[in-house]
Structure formats: structure tokens, C-alpha cells
Amino acid sequence: MTQSAVTPCPRILVVDDEAHLRELLEITLIKMGLDVDSAESIAQARSYLTKKSYSLVLTDMRLPDGSGMDLVAEVNSNYKSIPIAVITAFGSANNAVVALKAGAFDYVSKPVALDQLRKLVRSALEMNEVAIKGVPVAEETAQAASASFLIGRSERMQAVRAQIARLARSMAPVIITGESGSGKELAAREIHSRSARAKQPFIAVNCGAIPETLMEAEFFGYRKGAFTGAVDDREGFFQAANGGTLMLDEVADLPLAMQVKLLRAIQERSIRKVGATTEELVDVRIVSATHQNLSQCVAEGRFRQDLYYRLNVIELRLPPLRERLEDIEDLSTAILSKLNCKDIAISPDALHALATYSFPGNVRELENILERAVAFADDFCIEVDDLVLHGSQKLPERPPQNEAVVDSGKSINLRAKIGEEGFFCPPFPCSLPEFLDSIEAEMIRRALQQTGNNRTQAAELLGVSFRQLRYQIQKLKIQE
């Protein structure tokens, strides 16, 4: 093997004026198989940066000729491909937040926990793996965009994806805001999938769905015997997401008592299980989401201000569907594919009706509308009459398909009689939907029996479309 074929070893630049800490960091990084350069000042760090290429810069916040924040700003401005992490003094969580807002990749607190340092370095190296292999960044970005969780070619969605690409290169906490149904969890998954943590777990937690009495145990885990029913040790959400991303959905619903414990876990990067006497380190990136106005919640005393500033390091706002109606067609195509209905088209009139609707429920409402329309669509095409758009102009009622009005004014059945015997009914008491489902299932079974399981003839006999009949057979789990 020639010398040119050997992959260069990643090189780290350590900037700190404390000689013993520089030496500790150097030894740790060298044992990881990395090349290390050390600088004791910003001036010396600048000299190294002009001469060599680095995979990570690790700097202290206090330096003899300036602040580590100055170096963060300079690296982000002149060496955008190099991630920079900061070393903060114990208890200086505010400094860490400021550094993250300024563009720092991540931070580590003094006294430096070597396990945490190693994880930080590995994350930085994984993030730069594409550049090390020589794959153009533009090509990587294009590939990531083509595999996006978020669908749409509108300017707003392109801006969202561009912001996500930047967020993926940082370990800073992110808060995703937007109306219900706008795709906040999908955005969180995309941030995770495009980050250095992509191969690690992504855990999404709905904070509003957990009983307050169980929150601490669910988030941090518990020891055997910690309370009645704790028959075994159990890990919580933080341990499950260790090394990856923890999404706190509807974070505004957290009770104040839990907010205090969550703040400590995020700041100290450690948790204590219920019933345990010691803490354990966790490496988790926090992505929060809410449809509420968190700053207003803070003003009303429902959300802690210190936790708000800790979570709201970077904000990603998702636009409601009514602000990107040009994405309706792409979204509809993707939703029909998800429903395994690629063969069903949407008429131009139906698309126009969707494109002029306000969608108070956003993309989730569009999914609901199309799923319902599929059941009623004839001839493999969704028409305007198949859509039920709440709050829009009332659509004309579709004429009954199994009845006709005769001169006497009475309705007569034009279809074949399915049978005279009574229907099976579930034992009373039962819910009305259950009762109606049993009647509908029995009607479909008799139609299939009479037509020899010919679904086309059975649909005609029942006065519904073939697509609607197939949907109901699947929904009611009818065995032919």
C-alpha cells in the first residue's frame, strides 16, 4: 500500500491555558488514536488553524488573550466545516447556552468527565466522516434532502430543510414550534437522522400523556423495591435514548415539579433513578416540541424560565399547511402511497378544493380527509364529492345509490333482497358503533355469500363502490 493510500488520522486542536488540563486532554485523545495539537492562547490557536486541517477544535472559555467565545465566532466564520466545542467551568450552564447559541457544536463541563469527552469527540468525527472520505458536502446535502421526512417543494419547506441541515451539525438543544398536525415529530426525526447520532436511538415522549405520579420513574427509571410494584430495575427514557436523541413532545404540559428535575438532568447530563443513591451520566440530545407559546407559559408561571432558556437554545418553526398550499399535491401523493393506494388518482377539481381549504388540522387533517375519501372514491379517482372539508361551503349530497323515488312518493329498493331472516346482534348493552358495525358486517357477509365471493357483484348488490366495499371488509376484518 502506498503512502498516499493511507487515510489521514483525524487531528484535534486543544486550546487551554492550564497545562495540566491540556496534558490530560492530549493523553486521552492520543489513546483514542487521534493526532493532537495544543495551544495555550487564541493567538497560538489561530496560527495552528492557518497551517493545519482539524476535525475538531476544543477550547476553554477563559483564555489569557480573550474569550473562548471569540474563537467560536472566528471558527464558525472562517472554518465552517470544523466543529468547535467549549469547556465550561462547573456550574456555568449559562455560558454553555451562550456558546451553543453562538454556534458551538457541543460543550463539556469542568471537571472534565473523560467518558463524556470521548463521546463528544466521536460525535464530531462521525459528523465529519463524509468530508474525511472526500464526498462533496453539496452531494451529501442533496442526498439527505431527497430522503427527507418532510415533504414539499415550497420555499418555506426548503428553508426548513436548510435550517435542519445546520441544526444537524450541532448538539445544541432545539425546540420545534408549530400548530398541531404540522409535522413536529417528523422534523425531530430528520434532525436526528442527519446528525452524528443517526445510528443511535431516537425516543419520542408525549409529556402530556404520562400521569404526574409516574413521570420521574418513566423519565429516569427506578431501582427494584423503590416503590410498590417495582419488582425489577428499569431504565427510563433518558437511558433508552443514551447516545441518541430524546424528543419531548408537548413539553409545555410538564408539571412544575418535573420541570425542576428535568432541568438538572439536562444541565448536569446525569440522572438518578428512583430509589438510587448515585447518579449516572447520560449522553442525550434534547429536542422539544410544543404547539403552545412557551414564552407566554413562562409569563403565566406555568413554565420555568430557566428551563425555557435551556431548551430554547435554537428554535425551529414549522409553517402550518395553509402557508404552503403549493405542497398539497406532493403531500397527497405521499399519503396515498402510505395508504397503499398508489393506483388512486385525485381529480383536478378535488386538488383545487384541497388547495383552497384552510386545513385547521394541518397535514394530519389532510391524511384523515384522504383516508376517508379513498373509501368512497369510484373508478380509482377521488372527486370533490368524496372530500369532506369542514367549515367550507357545504357540498351537495350524493343521491342514494340503492333507492329510487316512484310516482307515489315512496322509496322502493331496486337491488336484490339479501334475505328475510333476522340479523345477528351483539348482546345488549353494547355501544351504538359496535351495533352498527355488526349489522354492516352481516350485510357484507350475505352479499358475498349470495355472489359467490365476487366483490364486484357484492358491491353492486349493496349499492357501494368496489373500493368502499374493500375498505369496509378490511376495517371490519371480514373473512370471506
Residue, then its C-alpha position, 0 to 999 in steps of 0.5 A: m500500500t502506498q503512502s498516499a493510500v493511507t487515510p489521514c488520522p483525524r487531528i484535534l486542536v486543544v486550546d487551554d491555558e492550564a497545562h495540566l488540563r491540556e496534558l490530560l486532554e492530549i493523553t486521552l485523545i492520543k489513546m483514542g488514536l487521534d493526532v493532537d495539537s495544543a495551544e495555550s492562547i487564541a493567538q497560538a490557536r489561530s496560527y495552528l488553524t492557518k497551517k493545519s486541517y482539524s476535525l475538531v477544535l476544543t477550547d476553554m472559555r477563559l483564555p489569557d488573550g480573550s474569550g473562548m467565545d471569540l474563537v467560536a465566532e472566528v471558527n464558525s466564520n472562517y472554518k465552517s466545516i470544523p466543529i468547535a466545542v467549549i469547556t465550561a467551568f462547573g456550574s456555568a450552564n449559562n455560558a454553555v447556552v451562550a456558546l451553543k447559541a453562538g454556534a458551538f457544536d457541543y460543550v463539556s463541563k469542568p471537571v472534565a468527565l473523560d467518558q463524556l469527552r470521548k463521546l463528544v469527540r466521536s460525535a464530531l468525527e462521525m459528523n465529519e466522516v463524509a468530508i474525511k472520505g472526500v464526498p462533496v458536502a453539496e452531494e451529501t446535502a442533496q442526498a439527505a434532502s431527497a430522503s427527507f421526512l418532510i415533504g414539499r417543494s415550497e420555499r418555506m419547506q426548503a428553508v426548513r430543510a436548510q435550517i435542519a441541515r445546520l441544526a444537524r451539525s450541532m448538539a445544541p438543544v432545539i425546540i420545534t414550534g408549530e400548530s398541531g398536525s404540522g409535522k413536529e415529530l417528523a422534523a425531530r426525526e430528520i434532525h436526528s437522522r442527519s446528525a452524528r447520532a443517526k445510528q443511535p436511538f431516537i425516543a419520542v415522549n408525549c409529556g402530556a400523556i404520562p400521569e404526574t405520579l409516574m413521570e420521574a420513574e418513566f423519565f429516569g427509571y427506578r431501582k427494584g423495591a423503590f416503590t410498590g410494584a417495582v419488582d425489577d430495575r428499569e431504565g427510563f427514557f433518558q437511558a433508552a435514548n443514551g447516545g441518541t436523541l430524546m424528543l419531548d413532545e408537548v413539553a409545555d404540559l410538564p408539571l412544575a415539579m418535573q420541570v425542576k428535575l428535568l432541568r438538572a438532568i439536562q444541565e448536569r447530563s446525569i440522572r438518578k433513578v428512583g430509589a438510587t443513591t448515585e447518579e449516572l451520566v447520560d449522553v442525550r440530545i434534547v429536542s422539544a416540541t410544543h404547539q403552545n407559546l412557551s414564552q407566554c407559559v413562562a409569563e403565566g408561571r406555568f413554565r420555568q424560565d430557566l428551563y425555557y432558556r435551556l431548551n430554547v437554545i435554537e428554535l425551529r418553526l414549522p409553517p402550518l399547511r395553509e402557508r404552503l398550499e403549493d405542497i398539497e399535491d406532493l403531500s397527497t401523493a405521499i399519503l396515498s402511497k402510505l395508504n397503499c393506494k398508489d393506483i388512486a388518482i385525485s381529480p383536478d377539481a378535488l386538488h383545487a378544493l384541497a388547495t383552497y381549504s384552510f386545513p385547521g388540522n394541518v397535514r394530519e387533517l389532510e391524511n384523515i380527509l384522504e383516508r376517508a375519501v379513498a373509501f368512497a372514491d369510484d373508478f380509482c379517482i377521488e372527486v370533490d364529492d368524496l372530500v369532506l372539508h369542514g367549515s367550507q361551503k357545504l357540498p351537495e349530497r350524493p343521491p342514494q345509490n340503492e333507492a329510487v323515488v316512484d310516482s307515489g312518493k315512496s322509496i322502493n329498493l331496486r337491488a336484490k333482497i339479501g334475505e328475510e331472516g333476522f340479523f345477528c346482534p351483539p348482546f345488549p348493552c353494547s355501544l351504538p358503533e359496535f351495533l352498527d358495525s355488526i349489522e354492516a358486517e352481516m350485510i357484507r357477509r350475505a352479499l358475498q355469500q349470495t355472489g359467490n365471493n365476487r366483490t364486484q357483484a357484492a358491491e353492486l348488490l349493496g349499492v357501494s363502490f368496489r373500493q368502499l366495499r374493500y375498505q369496509i371488509q378490511k376495517l371490519k376484518i371480514q373473512e370471506 
